[in-house]
Every structure is written in C-alpha cells, then in structure tokens.
C-alpha cells in the first residue's frame, strides 16, 4: 500500500475519532475510540495519548496521528479494518 493510500486511511480514522470536528483529538475522544476498538483492556490510554501527542498540547493532530501510524503500519491496518 502506498503512502497516499495510507494517508487517506489515516485521515478517515482521524475524522472518525474527532467527534466534534474541531481538527484535533482530545483525550476523551481518544479514550472513546480505544474503547470502541475493543482493545481498551490492554492499553494505557493516557500514556498512549502522550506517546502520540508529540507537541504536548494535550491533543492529537492529524500530523501526529500520521507520524504514529507511519511508525506502526500494522496498527493503521488494524484501525482501518475497524472503521471501514
């Protein structure tokens, strides 16, 4: 799968998590997405949020999510299968 297809998948996932459409993912939105994915029992949500939130502003931007998925392509694939 090419970079453009992966970016489109990342945008799809981002939009599905960003429930209020403000262009950033809050801890509550991220937590809801993790719970909905069925993996919440083995994920420390606040720690994972901090890992993805590179600028430390308390939100995940589309660029931060893309950077995370670029480093973890299998997670992108799994997330897409749950959103699609």
C-alpha positions as CSV (number, residue, x, y, z in Angstrom):
1,X,0.0,0.0,0.0
2,X,1.4,3.4,-1.0
3,X,1.9,6.5,1.1
4,X,-1.1,8.3,-0.4
5,X,-3.5,5.4,0.4
6,X,-2.1,5.2,3.9
7,X,-2.6,9.0,4.4
8,X,-6.2,8.7,3.2
9,X,-6.7,5.9,5.7
10,X,-5.2,8.0,8.4
11,X,-7.5,10.9,7.6
12,X,-10.5,8.6,7.7
13,X,-9.5,7.3,11.1
14,X,-8.8,10.8,12.3
15,X,-12.2,12.1,11.2
16,X,-14.0,9.1,12.8
17,X,-12.2,9.8,16.2
18,X,-12.6,13.6,16.1
19,X,-16.3,13.5,17.0
20,X,-16.7,17.3,17.4
21,X,-14.9,18.1,14.2
22,X,-12.5,20.6,15.7
23,X,-9.5,19.2,13.9
24,X,-7.9,17.7,17.0
25,X,-8.4,14.6,19.1
26,X,-9.0,15.1,22.8
27,X,-8.2,12.6,25.5
28,X,-12.0,11.8,25.8
29,X,-12.3,11.3,22.0
30,X,-9.2,9.1,22.0
31,X,-10.4,7.1,25.0
32,X,-13.8,6.5,23.3
33,X,-12.0,5.3,20.2
34,X,-9.8,2.9,22.1
35,X,-12.9,1.5,23.9
36,X,-14.8,1.2,20.7
37,X,-11.9,-0.8,19.1
38,X,-12.2,-3.4,21.8
39,X,-8.5,-3.1,22.9
40,X,-9.0,-0.9,26.0
41,X,-8.2,-3.6,28.4
42,X,-4.6,-3.8,27.3
43,X,-4.0,-0.1,26.5
44,X,-2.9,2.6,29.0
45,X,-4.9,5.4,27.2
46,X,-3.2,8.4,28.9
47,X,0.2,7.0,28.2
48,X,-0.6,6.2,24.6
49,X,-2.0,9.7,24.1
50,X,1.2,11.2,25.4
51,X,3.2,9.0,23.1
52,X,1.3,10.2,20.1
53,X,0.9,13.9,21.2
54,X,4.5,14.9,20.3
55,X,4.0,18.7,20.9
56,X,2.4,18.1,24.3
57,X,-0.6,20.3,23.8
58,X,-3.0,17.7,25.1
59,X,-4.5,16.9,21.7
60,X,-3.6,14.7,18.8
61,X,-3.3,16.5,15.4
62,X,-3.6,14.8,12.0
63,X,0.1,15.1,11.6
64,X,0.9,13.5,14.9
65,X,-1.5,10.6,14.1
66,X,0.1,10.2,10.7
67,X,3.6,10.1,12.3
68,X,2.4,7.5,14.8
69,X,0.9,5.3,12.1
70,X,3.9,5.7,9.8
71,X,6.0,4.2,12.6
72,X,3.3,1.5,13.3
73,X,1.8,0.5,9.9
74,X,0.2,-2.7,11.3
75,X,-1.8,-0.5,13.7
76,X,-3.0,1.6,10.8
77,X,-4.2,-1.5,9.0
78,X,-6.0,-2.8,12.1
79,X,-7.6,0.6,12.8
80,X,-8.8,0.9,9.2
81,X,-10.4,-2.5,9.4
82,X,-12.4,-1.4,12.5
83,X,-13.5,1.9,10.9
84,X,-14.3,0.7,7.4
